[in-house]
Amino acid sequence: MGARRVQSEILNRNQSPNIRVYVVWFSMIPTDARSRWNWTGGILEDPRVLHYWDERKKVGRFYAGKDPESDDPEVVWDAFYLYGSDAKWIEKPDHELATGTTVRSEFDVLKDSLLPLVK
């Protein structure tokens, strides 16, 4: 799983306090239901990681280019968005450094983009 690799190959090996990880979870398949399990799954247990549950999938719709308040079924999930420390969110985030989906298949893009920032 991509998140486990983020924990083992990035967070555990780089103790920089300047890393902040925001994880947004939501249910895309029945087994993802928040009520069925510890929704963080014991994954990314690091003090630099903040977990959020997004029942309405607003973040996934935003990144799909949809109105987050809509019921449109198009949702981005299992993806990452990397921003530098100078990023600001006014109407949308700026200074995106890297993005990829799925986290597992694009892990090397994430790692190669992130590691120079923490050294």
CORFEN-V702815 format. One record per pair of residues at least 6 apart in sequence whose C-alpha atoms are under 6 Angstrom apart, sorted by the first residue. I is the first residue (numbers start at 1). J is the second residue. If there is no record, write none. Layout:
i->I j->J
i->I j->J
//
This chain:
i->1 j->104
i->2 j->103
i->2 j->104
i->7 j->44
i->20 j->48
i->21 j->49
i->22 j->49
i->22 j->50
i->23 j->51
i->24 j->52
i->24 j->53
i->25 j->53
i->25 j->54
i->26 j->53
i->26 j->54
i->26 j->55
i->27 j->33
i->58 j->68
i->60 j->75
i->60 j->76
i->61 j->68
i->61 j->75
i->62 j->68
i->64 j->75
i->64 j->76
i->78 j->102
i->78 j->103
i->79 j->100
i->79 j->101
i->79 j->102
i->79 j->103
i->80 j->99
i->80 j->100
i->81 j->98
i->81 j->99
i->82 j->96
i->82 j->97
i->82 j->98
i->83 j->95
i->83 j->96
i->83 j->97
i->87 j->94
i->87 j->95
i->88 j->94
i->100 j->106
//
